[in-house]
């Protein structure tokens, strides 16, 4: 591996994943009027890990909103997560246990935020086909609104050993995602 590829490679579960290890599975871009949720279904089991990349804005009637994530349509209280947040002036840490969703990301701009501001992020879903352990996710995301905004680092856990075959994303108040929000799912080769 050349030094440049070494710099570009990301650390995935103790192994380096070169940029050519990522294979596009599908992309969903929200059209006019928005959508209440995004679902990736019939996910192939051909990869070691999954990565979700997004640019998003919520339609929730608020300044910002969280993106919630569920696997395989499971609505039981077997999700947990932790996140760290910073906004340039303060920091905070939160833990959630026995939830019906994973807080897949920190906040993204919502309906009452500055117009045309979108949040961006990356969510890794590790060992998503391994039926011998619970599933773990990690994400890094944030947004800037001319000097205000936040950055988040999260980890999530789904206490289920089933392979992940679908991912559903919703917003905090379930009002959905604004037009031009885009979600791309990638498979990471083992």
C-alpha positions in Angstrom: 0.0 0.0 0.0 1.4 3.4 -0.9 1.8 6.0 1.9 -1.1 8.0 0.4 -3.4 5.0 0.5 -2.3 4.3 4.0 -3.3 7.8 5.0 -6.7 7.5 3.2 -7.4 4.0 4.6 -9.9 3.9 7.5 -9.7 1.7 10.5 -12.5 -0.9 10.5 -12.7 -3.5 13.3 -8.9 -3.8 13.6 -8.3 -4.0 9.9 -7.4 -1.3 7.3 -10.0 -0.9 4.6 -8.5 0.6 1.5 -10.7 3.1 -0.5 -11.4 0.4 -3.1 -12.9 -1.9 -0.5 -16.1 0.2 -0.5 -18.8 -0.9 -2.9 -21.9 1.2 -3.6 -25.1 -0.8 -2.8 -27.7 1.9 -3.3 -28.5 5.6 -2.9 -31.7 7.3 -1.9 -32.2 11.0 -2.6 -35.4 12.6 -1.3 -37.6 14.3 -3.8 -40.1 17.1 -3.7 -42.2 17.2 -0.6 -39.8 15.1 1.5 -40.3 11.6 2.9 -41.2 10.3 6.4 -38.6 7.6 6.4 -35.8 5.9 4.4 -35.5 2.1 4.3 -32.8 0.0 2.8 -34.2 -3.6 2.5 -33.0 -6.9 1.2 -29.4 -6.0 2.1 -26.9 -8.5 0.6 -24.9 -10.5 3.1 -21.8 -10.4 0.8 -19.9 -7.8 2.8 -18.0 -7.7 6.1 -19.4 -4.3 7.3 -21.9 -1.6 6.1 -21.4 2.1 5.8 -24.1 4.7 5.5 -23.2 8.2 4.3 -25.7 11.0 4.4 -26.4 14.6 3.8 -29.7 15.4 5.5 -32.2 17.9 6.8 -35.3 17.1 8.9 -38.8 18.3 8.4 -39.5 18.1 12.2 -40.9 21.5 13.4 -37.8 22.4 15.5 -34.3 23.8 15.0 -32.7 20.4 14.9 -33.6 16.7 15.1 -31.9 13.3 15.7 -31.9 10.6 13.1 -33.2 7.3 14.5 -32.2 3.9 13.2 -33.9 0.4 13.4 -32.7 -2.9 12.1 -35.0 -5.5 10.5 -38.1 -3.6 11.5 -37.4 -4.5 15.2 -39.4 -2.1 17.5 -38.5 -3.9 20.8 -36.6 -2.0 23.6 -33.3 -3.7 22.8 -31.3 -0.8 21.4 -28.8 1.4 23.3 -26.4 4.2 22.4 -23.9 6.8 23.7 -22.9 10.0 22.2 -20.5 12.9 22.7 -21.5 16.4 21.5 -19.6 19.6 21.0 -20.7 23.0 19.7 -17.6 25.2 20.2 -18.8 26.5 23.5 -19.8 23.4 25.5 -19.6 19.7 25.5 -22.0 17.0 26.7 -22.3 13.2 26.9 -25.5 11.2 26.8 -26.3 7.5 27.2 -29.6 5.8 26.3 -30.6 2.2 27.2 -33.5 0.0 26.4 -34.7 2.2 23.6 -36.8 1.2 20.6 -34.3 3.0 18.3 -30.6 3.8 18.0 -29.8 7.5 17.9 -27.9 6.9 14.7 -26.7 10.4 14.5 -26.5 13.5 16.6 -28.7 16.4 15.5 -29.2 17.5 11.9 -30.8 20.9 11.0 -34.6 20.8 11.0 -37.4 22.9 9.6 -36.8 26.0 11.8 -33.0 26.0 11.2 -31.3 28.4 8.8 -32.6 27.7 5.3 -30.5 25.3 3.0 -28.3 24.0 5.9 -27.8 20.2 5.9 -26.0 17.9 8.3 -23.5 15.3 7.1 -22.3 12.1 8.5 -21.0 8.5 8.2 -22.4 5.5 10.1 -20.5 2.2 10.2 -22.5 -1.0 11.0 -19.9 -3.5 12.0 -20.1 -7.3 11.4 -23.7 -7.0 10.3 -24.0 -10.6 9.3 -22.3 -12.2 12.3 -25.0 -14.3 14.1 -22.8 -14.9 17.1 -22.9 -11.4 18.5 -25.0 -8.3 18.9 -24.6 -5.6 16.3 -22.6 -2.4 16.9 -22.8 0.9 15.0 -20.6 4.0 15.2 -21.0 7.4 13.6 -19.5 10.8 13.2 -21.6 13.6 12.0 -22.3 17.3 12.4 -23.4 20.6 10.7 -22.4 24.2 10.7 -24.8 27.2 10.4 -22.5 30.2 10.0 -20.6 29.6 13.2 -23.3 27.7 15.2 -24.0 24.0 14.9 -22.6 20.8 16.5 -20.4 17.8 16.0 -21.3 14.3 17.3 -19.6 11.0 17.9 -21.9 8.1 18.6 -21.9 4.4 19.3 -24.9 2.2 19.2 -25.9 -1.4 20.0 -28.7 -3.7 18.8 -29.1 -6.5 21.3 -30.0 -9.1 18.7 -27.8 -11.8 16.9 -29.8 -11.8 13.7 -28.0 -10.6 10.5 -29.0 -7.1 9.5 -31.1 -7.3 6.3 -32.9 -4.0 6.5 -32.2 -0.5 7.9 -34.9 2.1 8.5 -34.2 5.7 9.3 -36.7 8.2 10.7 -36.4 11.6 12.4 -37.0 12.4 16.0 -40.6 13.7 15.6 -41.2 11.3 12.7 -41.9 14.2 10.3 -39.2 13.0 8.0 -36.5 14.2 5.7 -36.5 17.3 3.5 -36.0 17.4 -0.3 -32.4 16.9 -1.4 -31.5 14.8 1.7 -29.4 11.9 0.4 -28.5 8.6 1.9 -25.9 6.2 0.3 -25.3 2.6 1.6 -22.0 1.0 1.0 -20.7 -2.6 1.6 -17.2 -2.9 2.9 -15.4 -6.0 1.7 -13.8 -8.3 4.3 
